[in-house]
């Protein structure tokens, strides 16, 4: 099974004939949910670029980062997704 965001996106999600790499940046809340997702590098296809930030916040969860006392803290992530 693929690791990272690509495991939540299938070939059926990808618009026909579009392929490339989309780089996204996003916040990760103390609950592990994605927020403030935006594209930092386009694939060159508008629909393909929109797919990660539309889909991943609904299905992807992270284990929250922790401070030195073990309390969950908000953080930031960047990921590239190859379609």
N, C-alpha and C positions, 0 to 999 in steps of 0.2 A: 504494500500500500504506500502511496506517495506520502511524503512528510510535508508539513506546513500547509499553507492555504490551498495548494493544488488538490489536496485530498478532499476538499469540500466542493470543488468545482469539477464537473464532468464535461466530456466532449459535447454532450447535448446542450450545455449552457452556452457554448461558444457560437457566435454568429457564423454561418457558413462562409467559408473562404477567408476568414480572418485568422491570422496567427501572428504571434510576436511576443514581446516581453513588456509587461506593465510593471512599473515600480510604484509602490504605494507607501505612504507614510501615515501613521495613525497613532492615536492615544490609546493607552490601556488603563482602564479604571481600576479602582481597588476591588471591584467585583470581577475583574478579568475580561470585561466586555470592551469591544473596540468602539472608539468614538473619533470624531474629527478626522475621518479617513479622506485622503485626497491623493491624486496621482502626481508623482514627482517626475516621472519619465513616461511619456506616451509610447504606445505601440504603433501609433499612426492610424489607428482605427477607433473612432469615437465610441462605438458600441462596446468594443472589447475593453477599452479603458474604463468604461462605466461599470463593468461587471464586478470586479473585486469589491469596490466600495458599496455596491448595491447589495451584494450577496453575503460577503464575509461577516459584517456586523450582526447579521441575523443568526449565523450558525457557528461562528468560531469563538472559542473562549480560551483565554490564557490563564495560567496559574499566576496570580498577581505577584509582582515584585514585593520584597519585604525590606523594611528598614532594619537597623541594627538591633532593635528590640523585638523584631519578629512581626511587626504590624504591617498590614498590606499598604502599599503606596502606589499612587498613579505613576505611570511611566510612558514611554514612547517606543514605537517600533517602526521599522522599515523593512519591506520585503519585496522581492522581485518574483513575479509569477510568469512562467512561460506557458503560452497557449499554443 
